[in-house]
Amino acid sequence: MNTKMSLLILIGNNIRRHRMLQGISQEELAYRSNLHRTYIGMIERAEKNITVINLEKISTALKIEITDLFIKKNLMRKIDKNIFVNDEYFIAEKTADVFKEVEFIYETKKWNGALPKFLEKQGLDLNDKEFEDLILENYQLLDPTNTVQWITESDASWSNKSSATYKVLAALNSGNWECRVCGPVPKVNPQPAARLSALKKRGYIIGSKRKICSTCNKKTMHDILIMLPNIESRFNDGNELRKPIPEILKKRIKNLLGHKEICFNVVRSDVELLIDHKFPSQRWNTPEGDNKNSMSDEEIKEKFQLLSNQTNMWKSRYCDTCVKTNIRGNFMGINWYYEGNENWEGKTPNDENGCIGCPWYDLKVWKSRLILTLND
C-alpha cells in the first residue's frame, strides 16, 4: 500500500471515528461543513482525495484540530494478553449486521477477525454487556484446533456439495478475511451476494467489510466466515422471537412509508433502508406474530418505521442503555418526551407502554408532537 493511500485511509477513519464519537450522521456532518453527504462517505472510505480547504471545513464542523485527523490511534482494547477488541462497532455494508473487529492470539497463529453483536437473518441481538460477556467463550470456540471439527460438522449438513451456495461457503473455510476481487470467492462466484445471504439464513455467521487487500493492494470488499457453532444454536432461539419479513411485504412497507428514512426525513434507496420495529426487541419476551403479506396499512404504520444502518445503530445503543438503566434515550441532545419523561416506567420489563413517548419509539410522532409544542 502506497503512502498516499495510507494517509487517505487514516484521514477517513479519523473523520468517521470523531463523527461517531459525537453521535452525528454523515448527513449532519455534511450540513455542518457545507459539503455533500456522498462526498463525506467517499472520504471516509478513502475513495476520494481531500483538499486542505475541505479538511478545515470538516475539522471545524467536528470541533477538533485539523491535526487530529492525521493522528494514528490504536482502537484495540486489551482484554488480556491474548485478546484485543476494537472499541467501535462496524456495520457490514448493505446489511444491518453489526460486528466488532478482534485480534485473538493463539499458540499457533494470530486471528484477525470479528465478533457479531446483531445479525438480522439469524435473529441475534446482543446488548453491550452480553457482547462483552461472550468474548472469552468466543475466543475459546475460535481456537484453530477446533477448525477441522467445525468444517467436518458443517459439511455433514450439506447433501449437495456441488451447489453454488456450498461452493461460496467452502471458499471461505480459511476463516480469514477473503478479498472479493482476488481471493477464492470470485473464483467460484464473481457475484456472491445472494449466496452469502442464503448462508446466513442457514445460520452461518459471515462478516463483510471494505479493507485494503494485502495481495492486490486495493481497498475491496472482504468477507470472513466466523466459526461459532454454539452461538448458532442461540440464533435458533432468537428466531423464535423475531419472525422474518417476506420480501413482498418489505417492498410494500418501504413504498407505504415513502422510502423515507424517518430520522432525517431523507428519501433513500431500498438497500439504504432498514425496517425497524418501533417496539425494540431488547424488551421482547414473547414471539413476534407472523409478518403476513396481508398486513394492513394501519398495522404497518403502527409497527414499523424506516431507519438507515447508522440511525438503527443509534437506536439500538439507546435501547441497550435503557434496558440496563431505565433511562430513555434523547434525540440529538433534546431531552423531551411526548408522554412521560426520561424515566422508563413500564409495568414490567417487557411492557411496550414504557417506550411510548421516547423519540426512538416513533420518530415521526415525536417530531410532530415537538413541533406542536413549540408552536403553542
KOLLUMPA-437000 format. One record per residue (C-alpha): residue number from 1; residue in three letters; x, y, z. Coordinates in steps of 0.02 Angstrom, whole numbers, plus 50000, padded with zeros to 5 digits. Layout:
<nuses>
@num: NUM&residuo: ala&east: X&north: Y&up: Z
...
</nuses>
This chain:
<nuses>
@num: 1&residuo: met&east: 50000&north: 50000&up: 50000
@num: 2&residuo: asn&east: 50073&north: 50169&up: 49949
@num: 3&residuo: thr&east: 50095&north: 50317&up: 50067
@num: 4&residuo: lys&east: 49955&north: 50419&up: 49987
@num: 5&residuo: met&east: 49827&north: 50280&up: 50008
@num: 6&residuo: ser&east: 49883&north: 50251&up: 50188
@num: 7&residuo: leu&east: 49857&north: 50435&up: 50226
@num: 8&residuo: leu&east: 49685&north: 50440&up: 50145
@num: 9&residuo: ile&east: 49632&north: 50287&up: 50246
@num: 10&residuo: leu&east: 49697&north: 50367&up: 50407
@num: 11&residuo: ile&east: 49604&north: 50530&up: 50374
@num: 12&residuo: gly&east: 49444&north: 50439&up: 50326
@num: 13&residuo: asn&east: 49450&north: 50328&up: 50480
@num: 14&residuo: asn&east: 49480&north: 50477&up: 50594
@num: 15&residuo: ile&east: 49337&north: 50577&up: 50519
@num: 16&residuo: arg&east: 49221&north: 50429&up: 50544
@num: 17&residuo: arg&east: 49284&north: 50396&up: 50721
@num: 18&residuo: his&east: 49262&north: 50577&up: 50778
@num: 19&residuo: arg&east: 49092&north: 50586&up: 50694
@num: 20&residuo: met&east: 49029&north: 50429&up: 50778
@num: 21&residuo: leu&east: 49101&north: 50477&up: 50948
@num: 22&residuo: gln&east: 48997&north: 50636&up: 50936
@num: 23&residuo: gly&east: 48843&north: 50539&up: 50881
@num: 24&residuo: ile&east: 48817&north: 50631&up: 50718
@num: 25&residuo: ser&east: 48775&north: 50559&up: 50548
@num: 26&residuo: gln&east: 48857&north: 50587&up: 50380
@num: 27&residuo: glu&east: 48706&north: 50696&up: 50336
@num: 28&residuo: glu&east: 48733&north: 50806&up: 50488
@num: 29&residuo: leu&east: 48920&north: 50821&up: 50457
@num: 30&residuo: ala&east: 48888&north: 50866&up: 50276
@num: 31&residuo: tyr&east: 48765&north: 51001&up: 50331
@num: 32&residuo: arg&east: 48885&north: 51072&up: 50460
@num: 33&residuo: ser&east: 49032&north: 51076&up: 50340
@num: 34&residuo: asn&east: 48931&north: 51133&up: 50187
@num: 35&residuo: leu&east: 48987&north: 50979&up: 50090
@num: 36&residuo: his&east: 48887&north: 50842&up: 50004
@num: 37&residuo: arg&east: 48845&north: 50683&up: 50102
@num: 38&residuo: thr&east: 48908&north: 50574&up: 49959
@num: 39&residuo: tyr&east: 49075&north: 50665&up: 49967
@num: 40&residuo: ile&east: 49087&north: 50635&up: 50155
@num: 41&residuo: gly&east: 49053&north: 50450&up: 50127
@num: 42&residuo: met&east: 49187&north: 50437&up: 49992
@num: 43&residuo: ile&east: 49314&north: 50525&up: 50105
@num: 44&residuo: glu&east: 49276&north: 50406&up: 50249
@num: 45&residuo: arg&east: 49300&north: 50257&up: 50132
@num: 46&residuo: ala&east: 49463&north: 50331&up: 50063
@num: 47&residuo: glu&east: 49389&north: 50333&up: 49888
@num: 48&residuo: lys&east: 49424&north: 50516&up: 49852
@num: 49&residuo: asn&east: 49562&north: 50643&up: 49880
@num: 50&residuo: ile&east: 49526&north: 50784&up: 50002
@num: 51&residuo: thr&east: 49585&north: 50964&up: 49991
@num: 52&residuo: val&east: 49656&north: 51064&up: 50135
@num: 53&residuo: ile&east: 49507&north: 51181&up: 50125
@num: 54&residuo: asn&east: 49385&north: 51037&up: 50148
@num: 55&residuo: leu&east: 49492&north: 50964&up: 50288
@num: 56&residuo: glu&east: 49474&north: 51131&up: 50377
@num: 57&residuo: lys&east: 49285&north: 51131&up: 50349
@num: 58&residuo: ile&east: 49267&north: 50955&up: 50418
@num: 59&residuo: ser&east: 49381&north: 50982&up: 50569
@num: 60&residuo: thr&east: 49287&north: 51143&up: 50610
@num: 61&residuo: ala&east: 49120&north: 51052&up: 50596
@num: 62&residuo: leu&east: 49185&north: 50916&up: 50712
@num: 63&residuo: lys&east: 49258&north: 51047&up: 50831
@num: 64&residuo: ile&east: 49431&north: 50967&up: 50826
@num: 65&residuo: glu&east: 49603&north: 51023&up: 50769
@num: 66&residuo: ile&east: 49646&north: 50982&up: 50589
@num: 67&residuo: thr&east: 49799&north: 50888&up: 50654
@num: 68&residuo: asp&east: 49683&north: 50766&up: 50745
@num: 69&residuo: leu&east: 49638&north: 50694&up: 50575
@num: 70&residuo: phe&east: 49818&north: 50640&up: 50548
@num: 71&residuo: ile&east: 49844&north: 50551&up: 50714
@num: 72&residuo: lys&east: 49853&north: 50362&up: 50707
@num: 73&residuo: lys&east: 49758&north: 50295&up: 50857
@num: 74&residuo: asn&east: 49755&north: 50116&up: 50914
@num: 75&residuo: leu&east: 49571&north: 50075&up: 50940
@num: 76&residuo: met&east: 49606&north: 49899&up: 51003
@num: 77&residuo: arg&east: 49566&north: 49874&up: 51187
@num: 78&residuo: lys&east: 49666&north: 49743&up: 51279
@num: 79&residuo: ile&east: 49558&north: 49616&up: 51371
@num: 80&residuo: asp&east: 49706&north: 49507&up: 51418
@num: 81&residuo: lys&east: 49873&north: 49463&up: 51340
@num: 82&residuo: asn&east: 49789&north: 49361&up: 51203
@num: 83&residuo: ile&east: 49628&north: 49457&up: 51170
@num: 84&residuo: phe&east: 49611&north: 49629&up: 51091
@num: 85&residuo: val&east: 49442&north: 49705&up: 51044
@num: 86&residuo: asn&east: 49406&north: 49859&up: 50939
@num: 87&residuo: asp&east: 49319&north: 49998&up: 51034
@num: 88&residuo: glu&east: 49198&north: 50032&up: 50892
@num: 89&residuo: tyr&east: 49065&north: 49927&up: 50807
@num: 90&residuo: phe&east: 49053&north: 49921&up: 50618
@num: 91&residuo: ile&east: 48901&north: 49884&up: 50509
@num: 92&residuo: ala&east: 48927&north: 49760&up: 50369
@num: 93&residuo: glu&east: 48896&north: 49852&up: 50206
@num: 94&residuo: lys&east: 48720&north: 49837&up: 50131
@num: 95&residuo: thr&east: 48660&north: 49741&up: 50285
@num: 96&residuo: ala&east: 48602&north: 49782&up: 50461
@num: 97&residuo: asp&east: 48730&north: 49662&up: 50539
@num: 98&residuo: val&east: 48841&north: 49737&up: 50674
@num: 99&residuo: phe&east: 49015&north: 49673&up: 50722
@num: 100&residuo: lys&east: 49172&north: 49720&up: 50816
@num: 101&residuo: glu&east: 49343&north: 49677&up: 50747
@num: 102&residuo: val&east: 49453&north: 49575&up: 50863
@num: 103&residuo: glu&east: 49629&north: 49508&up: 50870
@num: 104&residuo: phe&east: 49645&north: 49337&up: 50954
@num: 105&residuo: ile&east: 49818&north: 49266&up: 50988
@num: 106&residuo: tyr&east: 49839&north: 49077&up: 50999
@num: 107&residuo: glu&east: 49991&north: 48963&up: 51014
@num: 108&residuo: thr&east: 49997&north: 48926&up: 50828
@num: 109&residuo: lys&east: 49927&north: 49084&up: 50747
@num: 110&residuo: lys&east: 49852&north: 49257&up: 50767
@num: 111&residuo: trp&east: 49672&north: 49278&up: 50709
@num: 112&residuo: asn&east: 49614&north: 49449&up: 50650
@num: 113&residuo: gly&east: 49427&north: 49431&up: 50633
@num: 114&residuo: ala&east: 49262&north: 49495&up: 50701
@num: 115&residuo: leu&east: 49126&north: 49451&up: 50826
@num: 116&residuo: pro&east: 48940&north: 49481&up: 50797
@num: 117&residuo: lys&east: 48826&north: 49592&up: 50902
@num: 118&residuo: phe&east: 48674&north: 49599&up: 50789
@num: 119&residuo: leu&east: 48631&north: 49478&up: 50648
@num: 120&residuo: glu&east: 48469&north: 49515&up: 50557
@num: 121&residuo: lys&east: 48441&north: 49349&up: 50468
@num: 122&residuo: gln&east: 48493&north: 49241&up: 50616
@num: 123&residuo: gly&east: 48396&north: 49338&up: 50748
@num: 124&residuo: leu&east: 48547&north: 49379&up: 50857
@num: 125&residuo: asp&east: 48528&north: 49543&up: 50953
@num: 126&residuo: leu&east: 48651&north: 49565&up: 51097
@num: 127&residuo: asn&east: 48664&north: 49715&up: 51210
@num: 128&residuo: asp&east: 48838&north: 49782&up: 51252
@num: 129&residuo: lys&east: 48855&north: 49680&up: 51412
@num: 130&residuo: glu&east: 48802&north: 49519&up: 51328
@num: 131&residuo: phe&east: 48929&north: 49551&up: 51190
@num: 132&residuo: glu&east: 49068&north: 49579&up: 51317
@num: 133&residuo: asp&east: 49019&north: 49425&up: 51419
@num: 134&residuo: leu&east: 49037&north: 49314&up: 51265
@num: 135&residuo: ile&east: 49211&north: 49371&up: 51215
@num: 136&residuo: leu&east: 49307&north: 49240&up: 51316
@num: 137&residuo: glu&east: 49190&north: 49100&up: 51262
@num: 138&residuo: asn&east: 49209&north: 49154&up: 51081
@num: 139&residuo: tyr&east: 49398&north: 49157&up: 51100
@num: 140&residuo: gln&east: 49394&north: 48975&up: 51156
@num: 141&residuo: leu&east: 49272&north: 48921&up: 51019
@num: 142&residuo: leu&east: 49377&north: 49002&up: 50883
@num: 143&residuo: asp&east: 49538&north: 48915&up: 50935
@num: 144&residuo: pro&east: 49619&north: 48849&up: 50774
@num: 145&residuo: thr&east: 49620&north: 48673&up: 50849
@num: 146&residuo: asn&east: 49429&north: 48673&up: 50829
@num: 147&residuo: thr&east: 49430&north: 48722&up: 50644
@num: 148&residuo: val&east: 49439&north: 48548&up: 50566
@num: 149&residuo: gln&east: 49298&north: 48481&up: 50675
@num: 150&residuo: trp&east: 49191&north: 48634&up: 50637
@num: 151&residuo: ile&east: 49212&north: 48612&up: 50449
@num: 152&residuo: thr&east: 49180&north: 48424&up: 50462
@num: 153&residuo: glu&east: 49017&north: 48452&up: 50557
@num: 154&residuo: ser&east: 48966&north: 48590&up: 50438
@num: 155&residuo: asp&east: 48998&north: 48483&up: 50284
@num: 156&residuo: ala&east: 48894&north: 48342&up: 50356
@num: 157&residuo: ser&east: 48739&north: 48453&up: 50345
@num: 158&residuo: trp&east: 48758&north: 48477&up: 50156
@num: 159&residuo: ser&east: 48683&north: 48347&up: 50040
@num: 160&residuo: asn&east: 48729&north: 48443&up: 49882
@num: 161&residuo: lys&east: 48910&north: 48496&up: 49884
@num: 162&residuo: ser&east: 48902&north: 48548&up: 49702
@num: 163&residuo: ser&east: 48780&north: 48689&up: 49738
@num: 164&residuo: ala&east: 48832&north: 48870&up: 49708
@num: 165&residuo: thr&east: 48797&north: 48912&up: 49891
@num: 166&residuo: tyr&east: 48907&north: 48773&up: 49960
@num: 167&residuo: lys&east: 49050&north: 48824&up: 49844
@num: 168&residuo: val&east: 49049&north: 49000&up: 49916
@num: 169&residuo: leu&east: 49048&north: 48927&up: 50092
@num: 170&residuo: ala&east: 49197&north: 48815&up: 50051
@num: 171&residuo: ala&east: 49291&north: 48964&up: 49979
@num: 172&residuo: leu&east: 49278&north: 49048&up: 50150
@num: 173&residuo: asn&east: 49337&north: 48898&up: 50250
@num: 174&residuo: ser&east: 49503&north: 48982&up: 50290
@num: 175&residuo: gly&east: 49411&north: 49080&up: 50425
@num: 176&residuo: asn&east: 49508&north: 49236&up: 50373
@num: 177&residuo: trp&east: 49458&north: 49394&up: 50281
@num: 178&residuo: glu&east: 49448&north: 49350&up: 50095
@num: 179&residuo: cys&east: 49453&north: 49479&up: 49956
@num: 180&residuo: arg&east: 49307&north: 49479&up: 49833
@num: 181&residuo: val&east: 49423&north: 49533&up: 49692
@num: 182&residuo: cys&east: 49574&north: 49418&up: 49703
@num: 183&residuo: gly&east: 49526&north: 49293&up: 49839
@num: 184&residuo: pro&east: 49447&north: 49119&up: 49824
@num: 185&residuo: val&east: 49265&north: 49179&up: 49822
@num: 186&residuo: pro&east: 49263&north: 49262&up: 49649
@num: 187&residuo: lys&east: 49342&north: 49105&up: 49576
@num: 188&residuo: val&east: 49184&north: 49008&up: 49617
@num: 189&residuo: asn&east: 49059&north: 49151&up: 49608
@num: 190&residuo: pro&east: 49101&north: 49328&up: 49550
@num: 191&residuo: gln&east: 48933&north: 49394&up: 49616
@num: 192&residuo: pro&east: 48915&north: 49305&up: 49785
@num: 193&residuo: ala&east: 48790&north: 49420&up: 49874
@num: 194&residuo: ala&east: 48640&north: 49304&up: 49852
@num: 195&residuo: arg&east: 48741&north: 49152&up: 49904
@num: 196&residuo: leu&east: 48807&north: 49242&up: 50060
@num: 197&residuo: ser&east: 48628&north: 49288&up: 50105
@num: 198&residuo: ala&east: 48575&north: 49106&up: 50086
@num: 199&residuo: leu&east: 48716&north: 49050&up: 50200
@num: 200&residuo: lys&east: 48663&north: 49174&up: 50334
@num: 201&residuo: lys&east: 48486&north: 49107&up: 50327
@num: 202&residuo: arg&east: 48559&north: 48936&up: 50365
@num: 203&residuo: gly&east: 48641&north: 49006&up: 50522
@num: 204&residuo: tyr&east: 48817&north: 49042&up: 50460
@num: 205&residuo: ile&east: 48900&north: 49200&up: 50527
@num: 206&residuo: ile&east: 48983&north: 49300&up: 50389
@num: 207&residuo: gly&east: 49052&north: 49474&up: 50410
@num: 208&residuo: ser&east: 49086&north: 49591&up: 50264
@num: 209&residuo: lys&east: 49192&north: 49747&up: 50262
@num: 210&residuo: arg&east: 49296&north: 49851&up: 50143
@num: 211&residuo: lys&east: 49481&north: 49826&up: 50181
@num: 212&residuo: ile&east: 49649&north: 49851&up: 50097
@num: 213&residuo: cys&east: 49695&north: 49685&up: 50017
@num: 214&residuo: ser&east: 49875&north: 49633&up: 50052
@num: 215&residuo: thr&east: 49879&north: 49541&up: 49885
@num: 216&residuo: cys&east: 49801&north: 49658&up: 49756
@num: 217&residuo: asn&east: 49839&north: 49814&up: 49859
@num: 218&residuo: lys&east: 49663&north: 49884&up: 49830
@num: 219&residuo: lys&east: 49526&north: 49932&up: 49950
@num: 220&residuo: thr&east: 49396&north: 49799&up: 49913
@num: 221&residuo: met&east: 49251&north: 49710&up: 49995
@num: 222&residuo: his&east: 49312&north: 49566&up: 50105
@num: 223&residuo: asp&east: 49210&north: 49426&up: 50185
@num: 224&residuo: ile&east: 49251&north: 49318&up: 50335
@num: 225&residuo: leu&east: 49168&north: 49157&up: 50395
@num: 226&residuo: ile&east: 49161&north: 49159&up: 50585
@num: 227&residuo: met&east: 49154&north: 48981&up: 50653
@num: 228&residuo: leu&east: 49047&north: 48992&up: 50810
@num: 229&residuo: pro&east: 48941&north: 48833&up: 50824
@num: 230&residuo: asn&east: 48873&north: 48868&up: 50999
@num: 231&residuo: ile&east: 48811&north: 49039&up: 50951
@num: 232&residuo: glu&east: 48720&north: 48963&up: 50802
@num: 233&residuo: ser&east: 48609&north: 48867&up: 50924
@num: 234&residuo: arg&east: 48566&north: 49032&up: 51009
@num: 235&residuo: phe&east: 48516&north: 49102&up: 50839
@num: 236&residuo: asn&east: 48377&north: 48974&up: 50832
@num: 237&residuo: asp&east: 48311&north: 49038&up: 50999
@num: 238&residuo: gly&east: 48319&north: 49216&up: 50933
@num: 239&residuo: asn&east: 48222&north: 49168&up: 50777
@num: 240&residuo: glu&east: 48079&north: 49108&up: 50887
@num: 241&residuo: leu&east: 48054&north: 49289&up: 50941
@num: 242&residuo: arg&east: 48095&north: 49385&up: 50781
@num: 243&residuo: lys&east: 47994&north: 49324&up: 50632
@num: 244&residuo: pro&east: 48055&north: 49354&up: 50454
@num: 245&residuo: ile&east: 47976&north: 49487&up: 50345
@num: 246&residuo: pro&east: 47932&north: 49420&up: 50172
@num: 247&residuo: glu&east: 48012&north: 49512&up: 50025
@num: 248&residuo: ile&east: 47842&north: 49563&up: 49957
@num: 249&residuo: leu&east: 47796&north: 49640&up: 50125
@num: 250&residuo: lys&east: 47966&north: 49726&up: 50138
@num: 251&residuo: lys&east: 47936&north: 49815&up: 49972
@num: 252&residuo: arg&east: 47760&north: 49861&up: 50024
@num: 253&residuo: ile&east: 47820&north: 49933&up: 50191
@num: 254&residuo: lys&east: 47953&north: 50040&up: 50106
@num: 255&residuo: asn&east: 47830&north: 50101&up: 49974
@num: 256&residuo: leu&east: 47696&north: 50140&up: 50103
@num: 257&residuo: leu&east: 47819&north: 50238&up: 50210
@num: 258&residuo: gly&east: 47881&north: 50333&up: 50058
@num: 259&residuo: his&east: 48058&north: 50261&up: 50061
@num: 260&residuo: lys&east: 48093&north: 50396&up: 50190
@num: 261&residuo: glu&east: 48225&north: 50372&up: 50325
@num: 262&residuo: ile&east: 48124&north: 50447&up: 50466
@num: 263&residuo: cys&east: 48266&north: 50514&up: 50574
@num: 264&residuo: phe&east: 48323&north: 50641&up: 50444
@num: 265&residuo: asn&east: 48169&north: 50637&up: 50329
@num: 266&residuo: val&east: 48278&north: 50587&up: 50182
@num: 267&residuo: val&east: 48216&north: 50477&up: 50039
@num: 268&residuo: arg&east: 48332&north: 50327&up: 50020
@num: 269&residuo: ser&east: 48353&north: 50179&up: 49903
@num: 270&residuo: asp&east: 48297&north: 50005&up: 49955
@num: 271&residuo: val&east: 48472&north: 49948&up: 50005
@num: 272&residuo: glu&east: 48498&north: 50100&up: 50116
@num: 273&residuo: leu&east: 48340&north: 50073&up: 50218
@num: 274&residuo: leu&east: 48309&north: 49957&up: 50365
@num: 275&residuo: ile&east: 48136&north: 49910&up: 50426
@num: 276&residuo: asp&east: 48138&north: 49947&up: 50612
@num: 277&residuo: his&east: 48016&north: 49877&up: 50740
@num: 278&residuo: lys&east: 47959&north: 50026&up: 50844
@num: 279&residuo: phe&east: 47949&north: 49916&up: 50999
@num: 280&residuo: pro&east: 48133&north: 49865&up: 51023
@num: 281&residuo: ser&east: 48171&north: 49679&up: 51025
@num: 282&residuo: gln&east: 48281&north: 49706&up: 51179
@num: 283&residuo: arg&east: 48119&north: 49708&up: 51279
@num: 284&residuo: trp&east: 48031&north: 49562&up: 51195
@num: 285&residuo: asn&east: 47994&north: 49405&up: 51296
@num: 286&residuo: thr&east: 47862&north: 49326&up: 51184
@num: 287&residuo: pro&east: 47874&north: 49279&up: 51000
@num: 288&residuo: glu&east: 47828&north: 49409&up: 50870
@num: 289&residuo: gly&east: 47671&north: 49372&up: 50772
@num: 290&residuo: asp&east: 47692&north: 49318&up: 50591
@num: 291&residuo: asn&east: 47726&north: 49462&up: 50471
@num: 292&residuo: lys&east: 47598&north: 49417&up: 50339
@num: 293&residuo: asn&east: 47588&north: 49492&up: 50166
@num: 294&residuo: ser&east: 47406&north: 49533&up: 50207
@num: 295&residuo: met&east: 47456&north: 49651&up: 50348
@num: 296&residuo: ser&east: 47351&north: 49809&up: 50337
@num: 297&residuo: asp&east: 47422&north: 49982&up: 50303
@num: 298&residuo: glu&east: 47370&north: 50035&up: 50478
@num: 299&residuo: glu&east: 47461&north: 49888&up: 50556
@num: 300&residuo: ile&east: 47619&north: 49928&up: 50457
@num: 301&residuo: lys&east: 47618&north: 50110&up: 50511
@num: 302&residuo: glu&east: 47588&north: 50060&up: 50692
@num: 303&residuo: lys&east: 47726&north: 49929&up: 50698
@num: 304&residuo: phe&east: 47867&north: 49989&up: 50585
@num: 305&residuo: gln&east: 47972&north: 50140&up: 50539
@num: 306&residuo: leu&east: 48117&north: 50158&up: 50417
@num: 307&residuo: leu&east: 48294&north: 50192&up: 50476
@num: 308&residuo: ser&east: 48468&north: 50186&up: 50399
@num: 309&residuo: asn&east: 48609&north: 50073&up: 50459
@num: 310&residuo: gln&east: 48679&north: 50218&up: 50560
@num: 311&residuo: thr&east: 48518&north: 50278&up: 50641
@num: 312&residuo: asn&east: 48468&north: 50098&up: 50677
@num: 313&residuo: met&east: 48631&north: 50077&up: 50772
@num: 314&residuo: trp&east: 48597&north: 50237&up: 50870
@num: 315&residuo: lys&east: 48426&north: 50172&up: 50921
@num: 316&residuo: ser&east: 48500&north: 50003&up: 50969
@num: 317&residuo: arg&east: 48627&north: 50087&up: 51083
@num: 318&residuo: tyr&east: 48495&north: 50195&up: 51167
@num: 319&residuo: cys&east: 48383&north: 50044&up: 51194
@num: 320&residuo: asp&east: 48527&north: 49939&up: 51263
@num: 321&residuo: thr&east: 48563&north: 50078&up: 51389
@num: 322&residuo: cys&east: 48378&north: 50097&up: 51431
@num: 323&residuo: val&east: 48360&north: 49912&up: 51469
@num: 324&residuo: lys&east: 48508&north: 49924&up: 51590
@num: 325&residuo: thr&east: 48468&north: 50092&up: 51671
@num: 326&residuo: asn&east: 48283&north: 50126&up: 51636
@num: 327&residuo: ile&east: 48336&north: 50296&up: 51568
@num: 328&residuo: arg&east: 48261&north: 50329&up: 51397
@num: 329&residuo: gly&east: 48361&north: 50398&up: 51251
@num: 330&residuo: asn&east: 48361&north: 50576&up: 51189
@num: 331&residuo: phe&east: 48361&north: 50643&up: 51012
@num: 332&residuo: met&east: 48517&north: 50741&up: 50965
@num: 333&residuo: gly&east: 48531&north: 50803&up: 51145
@num: 334&residuo: ile&east: 48346&north: 50852&up: 51156
@num: 335&residuo: asn&east: 48276&north: 50779&up: 51318
@num: 336&residuo: trp&east: 48090&north: 50792&up: 51278
@num: 337&residuo: tyr&east: 47956&north: 50658&up: 51279
@num: 338&residuo: tyr&east: 47777&north: 50673&up: 51219
@num: 339&residuo: glu&east: 47724&north: 50550&up: 51355
@num: 340&residuo: gly&east: 47812&north: 50532&up: 51522
@num: 341&residuo: asn&east: 47991&north: 50588&up: 51548
@num: 342&residuo: glu&east: 48166&north: 50515&up: 51531
@num: 343&residuo: asn&east: 48123&north: 50376&up: 51655
@num: 344&residuo: trp&east: 48062&north: 50214&up: 51576
@num: 345&residuo: glu&east: 47907&north: 50169&up: 51677
@num: 346&residuo: gly&east: 47834&north: 50010&up: 51604
@num: 347&residuo: lys&east: 47741&north: 49897&up: 51725
@num: 348&residuo: thr&east: 47856&north: 49752&up: 51678
@num: 349&residuo: pro&east: 48025&north: 49750&up: 51587
@num: 350&residuo: asn&east: 47930&north: 49694&up: 51430
@num: 351&residuo: asp&east: 47791&north: 49824&up: 51434
@num: 352&residuo: glu&east: 47783&north: 49917&up: 51269
@num: 353&residuo: asn&east: 47689&north: 50061&up: 51353
@num: 354&residuo: gly&east: 47852&north: 50109&up: 51440
@num: 355&residuo: cys&east: 47926&north: 50153&up: 51270
@num: 356&residuo: ile&east: 47785&north: 50267&up: 51211
@num: 357&residuo: gly&east: 47842&north: 50447&up: 51212
@num: 358&residuo: cys&east: 48026&north: 50408&up: 51183
@num: 359&residuo: pro&east: 48089&north: 50486&up: 51020
@num: 360&residuo: trp&east: 48162&north: 50322&up: 50959
@num: 361&residuo: tyr&east: 47999&north: 50226&up: 50983
@num: 362&residuo: asp&east: 47911&north: 50329&up: 50849
@num: 363&residuo: leu&east: 48017&north: 50467&up: 50774
@num: 364&residuo: lys&east: 47879&north: 50532&up: 50661
@num: 365&residuo: val&east: 47755&north: 50556&up: 50804
@num: 366&residuo: trp&east: 47890&north: 50625&up: 50919
@num: 367&residuo: lys&east: 47943&north: 50759&up: 50794
@num: 368&residuo: ser&east: 47765&north: 50809&up: 50752
@num: 369&residuo: arg&east: 47719&north: 50824&up: 50937
@num: 370&residuo: leu&east: 47876&north: 50926&up: 50971
@num: 371&residuo: ile&east: 47832&north: 51048&up: 50831
@num: 372&residuo: leu&east: 47655&north: 51067&up: 50901
@num: 373&residuo: thr&east: 47726&north: 51102&up: 51073
@num: 374&residuo: leu&east: 47848&north: 51232&up: 51007
@num: 375&residuo: asn&east: 47709&north: 51318&up: 50908
@num: 376&residuo: asp&east: 47591&north: 51331&up: 51057
</nuses>
